[in-house]
Amino acid sequence: MSNPAKKSEELVEVTLFADGNRYVDDVFVCVNGESCLIRRGVPVKVRPMFAAALAASAEQDRLAESMMRRAAERGEAAR
């Protein structure tokens, strides 16, 4: 029988976007007082809580971009 606590702590592989220009620096992630620094552009294994925080951050970035795009379109339509 597998241990559910052990499974929840299995490392997850992530690869953060790197473009050699704006997205070059390592990414600091902190969850509940625990932190790590993740290199960009290479596969890295991290704890699931850090992967989840990165996914949530990426989703917030997508939502913000979408809202800004819609606001800009409304502004163009008003002219």
PDB file of N, CA, C and O in Angstrom:
ATOM      1  N   MET A   1       0.849  -1.181   0.000  1.00  0.00           N
ATOM      2  CA  MET A   1       0.000   0.000   0.000  1.00  0.00           C
ATOM      3  C   MET A   1       0.891   1.240   0.000  1.00  0.00           C
ATOM      4  O   MET A   1       1.851   1.320   0.766  1.00  0.00           O
ATOM      5  N   SER A   2       0.569   2.205  -0.863  1.00  0.00           N
ATOM      6  CA  SER A   2       1.409   3.397  -0.957  1.00  0.00           C
ATOM      7  C   SER A   2       1.048   4.408   0.124  1.00  0.00           C
ATOM      8  O   SER A   2      -0.088   4.462   0.596  1.00  0.00           O
ATOM      9  N   ASN A   3       2.013   5.184   0.493  1.00  0.00           N
ATOM     10  CA  ASN A   3       1.837   6.207   1.512  1.00  0.00           C
ATOM     11  C   ASN A   3       1.396   7.501   0.827  1.00  0.00           C
ATOM     12  O   ASN A   3       2.174   8.063   0.055  1.00  0.00           O
ATOM     13  N   PRO A   4       0.152   8.007   1.082  1.00  0.00           N
ATOM     14  CA  PRO A   4      -0.327   9.220   0.404  1.00  0.00           C
ATOM     15  C   PRO A   4       0.525  10.444   0.713  1.00  0.00           C
ATOM     16  O   PRO A   4       0.707  11.295  -0.158  1.00  0.00           O
ATOM     17  N   ALA A   5       1.049  10.553   1.925  1.00  0.00           N
ATOM     18  CA  ALA A   5       1.898  11.697   2.273  1.00  0.00           C
ATOM     19  C   ALA A   5       3.179  11.674   1.444  1.00  0.00           C
ATOM     20  O   ALA A   5       3.647  12.719   0.991  1.00  0.00           O
ATOM     21  N   LYS A   6       3.742  10.492   1.248  1.00  0.00           N
ATOM     22  CA  LYS A   6       4.957  10.369   0.440  1.00  0.00           C
ATOM     23  C   LYS A   6       4.689  10.773  -1.003  1.00  0.00           C
ATOM     24  O   LYS A   6       5.491  11.485  -1.609  1.00  0.00           O
ATOM     25  N   LYS A   7       3.561  10.322  -1.559  1.00  0.00           N
ATOM     26  CA  LYS A   7       3.215  10.642  -2.940  1.00  0.00           C
ATOM     27  C   LYS A   7       3.045  12.152  -3.120  1.00  0.00           C
ATOM     28  O   LYS A   7       3.451  12.698  -4.147  1.00  0.00           O
ATOM     29  N   SER A   8       2.448  12.835  -2.133  1.00  0.00           N
ATOM     30  CA  SER A   8       2.211  14.270  -2.256  1.00  0.00           C
ATOM     31  C   SER A   8       3.513  15.072  -2.235  1.00  0.00           C
ATOM     32  O   SER A   8       3.531  16.236  -2.633  1.00  0.00           O
ATOM     33  N   GLU A   9       4.595  14.453  -1.774  1.00  0.00           N
ATOM     34  CA  GLU A   9       5.871  15.147  -1.727  1.00  0.00           C
ATOM     35  C   GLU A   9       6.818  14.738  -2.855  1.00  0.00           C
ATOM     36  O   GLU A   9       7.974  15.160  -2.876  1.00  0.00           O
ATOM     37  N   GLU A  10       6.335  13.919  -3.793  1.00  0.00           N
ATOM     38  CA  GLU A  10       7.170  13.571  -4.930  1.00  0.00           C
ATOM     39  C   GLU A  10       7.472  14.839  -5.716  1.00  0.00           C
ATOM     40  O   GLU A  10       6.604  15.695  -5.885  1.00  0.00           O
ATOM     41  N   LEU A  11       8.673  14.954  -6.183  1.00  0.00           N
ATOM     42  CA  LEU A  11       9.076  16.149  -6.912  1.00  0.00           C
ATOM     43  C   LEU A  11       8.399  16.216  -8.272  1.00  0.00           C
ATOM     44  O   LEU A  11       8.112  15.196  -8.899  1.00  0.00           O
ATOM     45  N   VAL A  12       8.156  17.432  -8.704  1.00  0.00           N
ATOM     46  CA  VAL A  12       7.494  17.705  -9.975  1.00  0.00           C
ATOM     47  C   VAL A  12       8.487  18.458 -10.857  1.00  0.00           C
ATOM     48  O   VAL A  12       9.163  19.376 -10.392  1.00  0.00           O
ATOM     49  N   GLU A  13       8.574  18.074 -12.116  1.00  0.00           N
ATOM     50  CA  GLU A  13       9.497  18.756 -13.029  1.00  0.00           C
ATOM     51  C   GLU A  13       8.811  19.969 -13.661  1.00  0.00           C
ATOM     52  O   GLU A  13       7.699  19.872 -14.180  1.00  0.00           O
ATOM     53  N   VAL A  14       9.496  21.106 -13.606  1.00  0.00           N
ATOM     54  CA  VAL A  14       9.019  22.330 -14.247  1.00  0.00           C
ATOM     55  C   VAL A  14      10.152  22.905 -15.084  1.00  0.00           C
ATOM     56  O   VAL A  14      11.327  22.714 -14.772  1.00  0.00           O
ATOM     57  N   THR A  15       9.792  23.603 -16.136  1.00  0.00           N
ATOM     58  CA  THR A  15      10.766  24.343 -16.945  1.00  0.00           C
ATOM     59  C   THR A  15      10.214  25.743 -17.128  1.00  0.00           C
ATOM     60  O   THR A  15       9.189  25.931 -17.783  1.00  0.00           O
ATOM     61  N   LEU A  16      10.888  26.722 -16.552  1.00  0.00           N
ATOM     62  CA  LEU A  16      10.432  28.102 -16.655  1.00  0.00           C
ATOM     63  C   LEU A  16      10.935  28.731 -17.953  1.00  0.00           C
ATOM     64  O   LEU A  16      12.071  28.512 -18.372  1.00  0.00           O
ATOM     65  N   PHE A  17      10.070  29.505 -18.566  1.00  0.00           N
ATOM     66  CA  PHE A  17      10.388  30.181 -19.815  1.00  0.00           C
ATOM     67  C   PHE A  17      11.625  31.070 -19.657  1.00  0.00           C
ATOM     68  O   PHE A  17      11.775  31.775 -18.659  1.00  0.00           O
ATOM     69  N   ALA A  18      12.489  31.023 -20.642  1.00  0.00           N
ATOM     70  CA  ALA A  18      13.669  31.895 -20.700  1.00  0.00           C
ATOM     71  C   ALA A  18      13.818  32.365 -22.132  1.00  0.00           C
ATOM     72  O   ALA A  18      13.689  31.578 -23.071  1.00  0.00           O
ATOM     73  N   ASP A  19      14.091  33.660 -22.298  1.00  0.00           N
ATOM     74  CA  ASP A  19      14.227  34.185 -23.657  1.00  0.00           C
ATOM     75  C   ASP A  19      15.575  34.839 -23.917  1.00  0.00           C
ATOM     76  O   ASP A  19      15.807  35.335 -25.020  1.00  0.00           O
ATOM     77  N   GLY A  20      16.457  34.855 -22.951  1.00  0.00           N
ATOM     78  CA  GLY A  20      17.765  35.461 -23.148  1.00  0.00           C
ATOM     79  C   GLY A  20      17.726  36.981 -23.129  1.00  0.00           C
ATOM     80  O   GLY A  20      18.738  37.635 -23.382  1.00  0.00           O
ATOM     81  N   ASN A  21      16.560  37.544 -22.828  1.00  0.00           N
ATOM     82  CA  ASN A  21      16.403  38.992 -22.819  1.00  0.00           C
ATOM     83  C   ASN A  21      15.722  39.425 -21.524  1.00  0.00           C
ATOM     84  O   ASN A  21      16.394  39.711 -20.534  1.00  0.00           O
ATOM     85  N   ARG A  22      14.409  39.472 -21.529  1.00  0.00           N
ATOM     86  CA  ARG A  22      13.661  39.917 -20.361  1.00  0.00           C
ATOM     87  C   ARG A  22      13.534  38.818 -19.308  1.00  0.00           C
ATOM     88  O   ARG A  22      13.579  39.094 -18.109  1.00  0.00           O
ATOM     89  N   TYR A  23      13.376  37.590 -19.750  1.00  0.00           N
ATOM     90  CA  TYR A  23      13.168  36.460 -18.848  1.00  0.00           C
ATOM     91  C   TYR A  23      14.445  35.635 -18.746  1.00  0.00           C
ATOM     92  O   TYR A  23      14.568  34.577 -19.363  1.00  0.00           O
ATOM     93  N   VAL A  24      15.393  36.137 -17.953  1.00  0.00           N
ATOM     94  CA  VAL A  24      16.675  35.455 -17.801  1.00  0.00           C
ATOM     95  C   VAL A  24      17.002  35.123 -16.336  1.00  0.00           C
ATOM     96  O   VAL A  24      17.742  34.179 -16.059  1.00  0.00           O
ATOM     97  N   ASP A  25      16.455  35.892 -15.423  1.00  0.00           N
ATOM     98  CA  ASP A  25      16.796  35.709 -14.013  1.00  0.00           C
ATOM     99  C   ASP A  25      16.093  34.492 -13.413  1.00  0.00           C
ATOM    100  O   ASP A  25      15.008  34.101 -13.843  1.00  0.00           O
ATOM    101  N   ASP A  26      16.740  33.911 -12.414  1.00  0.00           N
ATOM    102  CA  ASP A  26      16.132  32.835 -11.661  1.00  0.00           C
ATOM    103  C   ASP A  26      14.876  33.369 -10.974  1.00  0.00           C
ATOM    104  O   ASP A  26      14.740  34.575 -10.772  1.00  0.00           O
ATOM    105  N   VAL A  27      13.960  32.471 -10.617  1.00  0.00           N
ATOM    106  CA  VAL A  27      12.690  32.868 -10.006  1.00  0.00           C
ATOM    107  C   VAL A  27      12.655  32.403  -8.558  1.00  0.00           C
ATOM    108  O   VAL A  27      12.830  31.220  -8.264  1.00  0.00           O
ATOM    109  N   PHE A  28      12.428  33.346  -7.666  1.00  0.00           N
ATOM    110  CA  PHE A  28      12.294  33.063  -6.240  1.00  0.00           C
ATOM    111  C   PHE A  28      10.834  32.715  -5.969  1.00  0.00           C
ATOM    112  O   PHE A  28       9.937  33.461  -6.363  1.00  0.00           O
ATOM    113  N   VAL A  29      10.589  31.595  -5.304  1.00  0.00           N
ATOM    114  CA  VAL A  29       9.237  31.166  -4.954  1.00  0.00           C
ATOM    115  C   VAL A  29       9.214  30.889  -3.462  1.00  0.00           C
ATOM    116  O   VAL A  29      10.087  30.205  -2.927  1.00  0.00           O
ATOM    117  N   CYS A  30       8.193  31.435  -2.794  1.00  0.00           N
ATOM    118  CA  CYS A  30       8.054  31.222  -1.351  1.00  0.00           C
ATOM    119  C   CYS A  30       6.616  30.811  -1.055  1.00  0.00           C
ATOM    120  O   CYS A  30       5.674  31.481  -1.479  1.00  0.00           O
ATOM    121  N   VAL A  31       6.451  29.714  -0.330  1.00  0.00           N
ATOM    122  CA  VAL A  31       5.130  29.215   0.053  1.00  0.00           C
ATOM    123  C   VAL A  31       5.176  28.883   1.538  1.00  0.00           C
ATOM    124  O   VAL A  31       5.972  28.053   1.975  1.00  0.00           O
ATOM    125  N   ASN A  32       4.326  29.531   2.295  1.00  0.00           N
ATOM    126  CA  ASN A  32       4.235  29.263   3.742  1.00  0.00           C
ATOM    127  C   ASN A  32       5.594  29.313   4.433  1.00  0.00           C
ATOM    128  O   ASN A  32       5.893  28.474   5.283  1.00  0.00           O
ATOM    129  N   GLY A  33       6.403  30.281   4.074  1.00  0.00           N
ATOM    130  CA  GLY A  33       7.701  30.464   4.719  1.00  0.00           C
ATOM    131  C   GLY A  33       8.824  29.585   4.190  1.00  0.00           C
ATOM    132  O   GLY A  33       9.971  29.730   4.613  1.00  0.00           O
ATOM    133  N   GLU A  34       8.514  28.679   3.274  1.00  0.00           N
ATOM    134  CA  GLU A  34       9.552  27.847   2.656  1.00  0.00           C
ATOM    135  C   GLU A  34       9.806  28.394   1.257  1.00  0.00           C
ATOM    136  O   GLU A  34       8.869  28.763   0.549  1.00  0.00           O
ATOM    137  N   SER A  35      11.071  28.446   0.863  1.00  0.00           N
ATOM    138  CA  SER A  35      11.387  29.071  -0.413  1.00  0.00           C
ATOM    139  C   SER A  35      12.387  28.257  -1.224  1.00  0.00           C
ATOM    140  O   SER A  35      13.075  27.370  -0.718  1.00  0.00           O
ATOM    141  N   CYS A  36      12.431  28.599  -2.494  1.00  0.00           N
ATOM    142  CA  CYS A  36      13.440  28.020  -3.378  1.00  0.00           C
ATOM    143  C   CYS A  36      13.698  28.993  -4.516  1.00  0.00           C
ATOM    144  O   CYS A  36      12.880  29.870  -4.794  1.00  0.00           O
ATOM    145  N   LEU A  37      14.820  28.835  -5.158  1.00  0.00           N
ATOM    146  CA  LEU A  37      15.203  29.643  -6.306  1.00  0.00           C
ATOM    147  C   LEU A  37      15.274  28.699  -7.494  1.00  0.00           C
ATOM    148  O   LEU A  37      16.005  27.709  -7.471  1.00  0.00           O
ATOM    149  N   ILE A  38      14.501  29.015  -8.543  1.00  0.00           N
ATOM    150  CA  ILE A  38      14.367  28.107  -9.676  1.00  0.00           C
ATOM    151  C   ILE A  38      15.019  28.713 -10.904  1.00  0.00           C
ATOM    152  O   ILE A  38      14.733  29.850 -11.278  1.00  0.00           O
ATOM    153  N   ARG A  39      15.906  27.936 -11.533  1.00  0.00           N
ATOM    154  CA  ARG A  39      16.589  28.386 -12.746  1.00  0.00           C
ATOM    155  C   ARG A  39      15.627  28.389 -13.921  1.00  0.00           C
ATOM    156  O   ARG A  39      14.749  27.532 -14.021  1.00  0.00           O
ATOM    157  N   ARG A  40      15.795  29.345 -14.797  1.00  0.00           N
ATOM    158  CA  ARG A  40      14.984  29.430 -16.013  1.00  0.00           C
ATOM    159  C   ARG A  40      15.628  28.634 -17.139  1.00  0.00           C
ATOM    160  O   ARG A  40      16.849  28.498 -17.208  1.00  0.00           O
ATOM    161  N   GLY A  41      14.781  28.111 -18.019  1.00  0.00           N
ATOM    162  CA  GLY A  41      15.259  27.503 -19.244  1.00  0.00           C
ATOM    163  C   GLY A  41      15.792  26.095 -19.141  1.00  0.00           C
ATOM    164  O   GLY A  41      16.224  25.523 -20.141  1.00  0.00           O
ATOM    165  N   VAL A  42      15.770  25.524 -17.953  1.00  0.00           N
ATOM    166  CA  VAL A  42      16.230  24.134 -17.785  1.00  0.00           C
ATOM    167  C   VAL A  42      15.203  23.375 -16.952  1.00  0.00           C
ATOM    168  O   VAL A  42      14.573  23.958 -16.070  1.00  0.00           O
ATOM    169  N   PRO A  43      15.027  22.091 -17.219  1.00  0.00           N
ATOM    170  CA  PRO A  43      14.113  21.304 -16.388  1.00  0.00           C
ATOM    171  C   PRO A  43      14.643  21.229 -14.953  1.00  0.00           C
ATOM    172  O   PRO A  43      15.812  20.918 -14.728  1.00  0.00           O
ATOM    173  N   VAL A  44      13.771  21.517 -13.996  1.00  0.00           N
ATOM    174  CA  VAL A  44      14.133  21.505 -12.579  1.00  0.00           C
ATOM    175  C   VAL A  44      13.045  20.756 -11.817  1.00  0.00           C
ATOM    176  O   VAL A  44      11.859  20.934 -12.095  1.00  0.00           O
ATOM    177  N   LYS A  45      13.438  19.925 -10.863  1.00  0.00           N
ATOM    178  CA  LYS A  45      12.457  19.221 -10.028  1.00  0.00           C
ATOM    179  C   LYS A  45      12.255  20.012  -8.743  1.00  0.00           C
ATOM    180  O   LYS A  45      13.208  20.349  -8.040  1.00  0.00           O
ATOM    181  N   VAL A  46      10.978  20.303  -8.452  1.00  0.00           N
ATOM    182  CA  VAL A  46      10.621  21.086  -7.266  1.00  0.00           C
ATOM    183  C   VAL A  46       9.513  20.374  -6.506  1.00  0.00           C
ATOM    184  O   VAL A  46       8.871  19.466  -7.035  1.00  0.00           O
ATOM    185  N   ARG A  47       9.292  20.787  -5.277  1.00  0.00           N
ATOM    186  CA  ARG A  47       8.194  20.235  -4.493  1.00  0.00           C
ATOM    187  C   ARG A  47       6.867  20.687  -5.095  1.00  0.00           C
ATOM    188  O   ARG A  47       6.795  21.768  -5.680  1.00  0.00           O
ATOM    189  N   PRO A  48       5.825  19.884  -4.963  1.00  0.00           N
ATOM    190  CA  PRO A  48       4.531  20.207  -5.564  1.00  0.00           C
ATOM    191  C   PRO A  48       3.980  21.577  -5.162  1.00  0.00           C
ATOM    192  O   PRO A  48       3.341  22.247  -5.973  1.00  0.00           O
ATOM    193  N   MET A  49       4.219  21.995  -3.931  1.00  0.00           N
ATOM    194  CA  MET A  49       3.683  23.293  -3.506  1.00  0.00           C
ATOM    195  C   MET A  49       4.311  24.442  -4.306  1.00  0.00           C
ATOM    196  O   MET A  49       3.644  25.444  -4.568  1.00  0.00           O
ATOM    197  N   PHE A  50       5.573  24.310  -4.693  1.00  0.00           N
ATOM    198  CA  PHE A  50       6.203  25.348  -5.502  1.00  0.00           C
ATOM    199  C   PHE A  50       5.680  25.318  -6.934  1.00  0.00           C
ATOM    200  O   PHE A  50       5.474  26.366  -7.546  1.00  0.00           O
ATOM    201  N   ALA A  51       5.467  24.120  -7.465  1.00  0.00           N
ATOM    202  CA  ALA A  51       4.905  23.997  -8.810  1.00  0.00           C
ATOM    203  C   ALA A  51       3.499  24.596  -8.849  1.00  0.00           C
ATOM    204  O   ALA A  51       3.134  25.264  -9.817  1.00  0.00           O
ATOM    205  N   ALA A  52       2.715  24.359  -7.802  1.00  0.00           N
ATOM    206  CA  ALA A  52       1.360  24.907  -7.735  1.00  0.00           C
ATOM    207  C   ALA A  52       1.396  26.433  -7.654  1.00  0.00           C
ATOM    208  O   ALA A  52       0.578  27.101  -8.287  1.00  0.00           O
ATOM    209  N   ALA A  53       2.320  26.985  -6.894  1.00  0.00           N
ATOM    210  CA  ALA A  53       2.440  28.449  -6.791  1.00  0.00           C
ATOM    211  C   ALA A  53       2.838  29.045  -8.140  1.00  0.00           C
ATOM    212  O   ALA A  53       2.326  30.097  -8.522  1.00  0.00           O
ATOM    213  N   LEU A  54       3.740  28.390  -8.862  1.00  0.00           N
ATOM    214  CA  LEU A  54       4.129  28.871 -10.190  1.00  0.00           C
ATOM    215  C   LEU A  54       2.945  28.814 -11.149  1.00  0.00           C
ATOM    216  O   LEU A  54       2.743  29.739 -11.936  1.00  0.00           O
ATOM    217  N   ALA A  55       2.163  27.741 -11.093  1.00  0.00           N
ATOM    218  CA  ALA A  55       0.989  27.608 -11.969  1.00  0.00           C
ATOM    219  C   ALA A  55      -0.044  28.681 -11.652  1.00  0.00           C
ATOM    220  O   ALA A  55      -0.626  29.265 -12.566  1.00  0.00           O
ATOM    221  N   ALA A  56      -0.277  28.946 -10.382  1.00  0.00           N
ATOM    222  CA  ALA A  56      -1.239  29.978  -9.991  1.00  0.00           C
ATOM    223  C   ALA A  56      -0.766  31.357 -10.456  1.00  0.00           C
ATOM    224  O   ALA A  56      -1.569  32.169 -10.915  1.00  0.00           O
ATOM    225  N   SER A  57       0.522  31.615 -10.339  1.00  0.00           N
ATOM    226  CA  SER A  57       1.075  32.890 -10.793  1.00  0.00           C
ATOM    227  C   SER A  57       0.929  33.052 -12.304  1.00  0.00           C
ATOM    228  O   SER A  57       0.583  34.133 -12.782  1.00  0.00           O
ATOM    229  N   ALA A  58       1.188  31.993 -13.050  1.00  0.00           N
ATOM    230  CA  ALA A  58       1.056  32.044 -14.511  1.00  0.00           C
ATOM    231  C   ALA A  58      -0.401  32.290 -14.906  1.00  0.00           C
ATOM    232  O   ALA A  58      -0.671  33.039 -15.844  1.00  0.00           O
ATOM    233  N   GLU A  59      -1.335  31.664 -14.196  1.00  0.00           N
ATOM    234  CA  GLU A  59      -2.756  31.874 -14.484  1.00  0.00           C
ATOM    235  C   GLU A  59      -3.155  33.330 -14.205  1.00  0.00           C
ATOM    236  O   GLU A  59      -3.903  33.927 -14.979  1.00  0.00           O
ATOM    237  N   GLN A  60      -2.661  33.892 -13.109  1.00  0.00           N
ATOM    238  CA  GLN A  60      -2.956  35.296 -12.803  1.00  0.00           C
ATOM    239  C   GLN A  60      -2.378  36.218 -13.877  1.00  0.00           C
ATOM    240  O   GLN A  60      -3.018  37.199 -14.255  1.00  0.00           O
ATOM    241  N   ASP A  61      -1.188  35.918 -14.368  1.00  0.00           N
ATOM    242  CA  ASP A  61      -0.595  36.706 -15.456  1.00  0.00           C
ATOM    243  C   ASP A  61      -1.475  36.647 -16.698  1.00  0.00           C
ATOM    244  O   ASP A  61      -1.706  37.667 -17.347  1.00  0.00           O
ATOM    245  N   ARG A  62      -1.973  35.439 -17.035  1.00  0.00           N
ATOM    246  CA  ARG A  62      -2.846  35.290 -18.215  1.00  0.00           C
ATOM    247  C   ARG A  62      -4.138  36.086 -18.046  1.00  0.00           C
ATOM    248  O   ARG A  62      -4.582  36.756 -18.979  1.00  0.00           O
ATOM    249  N   LEU A  63      -4.745  36.014 -16.854  1.00  0.00           N
ATOM    250  CA  LEU A  63      -5.977  36.748 -16.604  1.00  0.00           C
ATOM    251  C   LEU A  63      -5.758  38.258 -16.679  1.00  0.00           C
ATOM    252  O   LEU A  63      -6.581  38.978 -17.245  1.00  0.00           O
ATOM    253  N   ALA A  64      -4.661  38.734 -16.116  1.00  0.00           N
ATOM    254  CA  ALA A  64      -4.359  40.166 -16.152  1.00  0.00           C
ATOM    255  C   ALA A  64      -4.138  40.634 -17.587  1.00  0.00           C
ATOM    256  O   ALA A  64      -4.623  41.696 -17.976  1.00  0.00           O
ATOM    257  N   GLU A  65      -3.410  39.849 -18.372  1.00  0.00           N
ATOM    258  CA  GLU A  65      -3.176  40.200 -19.780  1.00  0.00           C
ATOM    259  C   GLU A  65      -4.489  40.268 -20.547  1.00  0.00           C
ATOM    260  O   GLU A  65      -4.695  41.178 -21.351  1.00  0.00           O
ATOM    261  N   SER A  66      -5.367  39.318 -20.304  1.00  0.00           N
ATOM    262  CA  SER A  66      -6.669  39.293 -20.964  1.00  0.00           C
ATOM    263  C   SER A  66      -7.500  40.519 -20.599  1.00  0.00           C
ATOM    264  O   SER A  66      -8.127  41.127 -21.466  1.00  0.00           O
ATOM    265  N   MET A  67      -7.505  40.878 -19.327  1.00  0.00           N
ATOM    266  CA  MET A  67      -8.255  42.054 -18.882  1.00  0.00           C
ATOM    267  C   MET A  67      -7.691  43.328 -19.495  1.00  0.00           C
ATOM    268  O   MET A  67      -8.450  44.208 -19.902  1.00  0.00           O
ATOM    269  N   MET A  68      -6.361  43.438 -19.565  1.00  0.00           N
ATOM    270  CA  MET A  68      -5.743  44.629 -20.153  1.00  0.00           C
ATOM    271  C   MET A  68      -6.058  44.727 -21.640  1.00  0.00           C
ATOM    272  O   MET A  68      -6.307  45.816 -22.157  1.00  0.00           O
ATOM    273  N   ARG A  69      -6.047  43.583 -22.327  1.00  0.00           N
ATOM    274  CA  ARG A  69      -6.364  43.563 -23.756  1.00  0.00           C
ATOM    275  C   ARG A  69      -7.804  44.015 -23.991  1.00  0.00           C
ATOM    276  O   ARG A  69      -8.067  44.822 -24.883  1.00  0.00           O
ATOM    277  N   ARG A  70      -8.745  43.488 -23.184  1.00  0.00           N
ATOM    278  CA  ARG A  70     -10.148  43.877 -23.339  1.00  0.00           C
ATOM    279  C   ARG A  70     -10.347  45.360 -23.037  1.00  0.00           C
ATOM    280  O   ARG A  70     -11.111  46.035 -23.727  1.00  0.00           O
ATOM    281  N   ALA A  71      -9.666  45.870 -22.014  1.00  0.00           N
ATOM    282  CA  ALA A  71      -9.775  47.286 -21.670  1.00  0.00           C
ATOM    283  C   ALA A  71      -9.233  48.154 -22.805  1.00  0.00           C
ATOM    284  O   ALA A  71      -9.815  49.189 -23.130  1.00  0.00           O
ATOM    285  N   ALA A  72      -8.126  47.735 -23.403  1.00  0.00           N
ATOM    286  CA  ALA A  72      -7.553  48.482 -24.524  1.00  0.00           C
ATOM    287  C   ALA A  72      -8.513  48.464 -25.718  1.00  0.00           C
ATOM    288  O   ALA A  72      -8.685  49.480 -26.392  1.00  0.00           O
ATOM    289  N   GLU A  73      -9.135  47.318 -25.977  1.00  0.00           N
ATOM    290  CA  GLU A  73     -10.085  47.227 -27.085  1.00  0.00           C
ATOM    291  C   GLU A  73     -11.281  48.128 -26.855  1.00  0.00           C
ATOM    292  O   GLU A  73     -11.760  48.765 -27.793  1.00  0.00           O
ATOM    293  N   ARG A  74     -11.778  48.196 -25.617  1.00  0.00           N
ATOM    294  CA  ARG A  74     -12.898  49.085 -25.302  1.00  0.00           C
ATOM    295  C   ARG A  74     -12.495  50.535 -25.488  1.00  0.00           C
ATOM    296  O   ARG A  74     -13.282  51.358 -25.956  1.00  0.00           O
ATOM    297  N   GLY A  75     -11.243  50.841 -25.112  1.00  0.00           N
ATOM    298  CA  GLY A  75     -10.753  52.214 -25.299  1.00  0.00           C
ATOM    299  C   GLY A  75     -10.663  52.589 -26.761  1.00  0.00           C
ATOM    300  O   GLY A  75     -10.988  53.718 -27.131  1.00  0.00           O
ATOM    301  N   GLU A  76     -10.227  51.662 -27.602  1.00  0.00           N
ATOM    302  CA  GLU A  76     -10.142  51.904 -29.052  1.00  0.00           C
ATOM    303  C   GLU A  76     -11.535  52.084 -29.638  1.00  0.00           C
ATOM    304  O   GLU A  76     -11.736  52.921 -30.518  1.00  0.00           O
ATOM    305  N   ALA A  77     -12.490  51.310 -29.160  1.00  0.00           N
ATOM    306  CA  ALA A  77     -13.845  51.386 -29.695  1.00  0.00           C
ATOM    307  C   ALA A  77     -14.498  52.708 -29.316  1.00  0.00           C
ATOM    308  O   ALA A  77     -15.369  53.190 -30.041  1.00  0.00           O
ATOM    309  N   ALA A  78     -14.098  53.304 -28.196  1.00  0.00           N
ATOM    310  CA  ALA A  78     -14.690  54.553 -27.740  1.00  0.00           C
ATOM    311  C   ALA A  78     -14.192  55.753 -28.521  1.00  0.00           C
ATOM    312  O   ALA A  78     -14.801  56.821 -28.460  1.00  0.00           O
ATOM    313  N   ARG A  79     -13.107  55.603 -29.247  1.00  0.00           N
ATOM    314  CA  ARG A  79     -12.541  56.743 -30.000  1.00  0.00           C
ATOM    315  C   ARG A  79     -13.307  57.032 -31.237  1.00  0.00           C
ATOM    316  O   ARG A  79     -12.962  57.954 -31.975  1.00  0.00           O
TER     317      ARG A  79
END
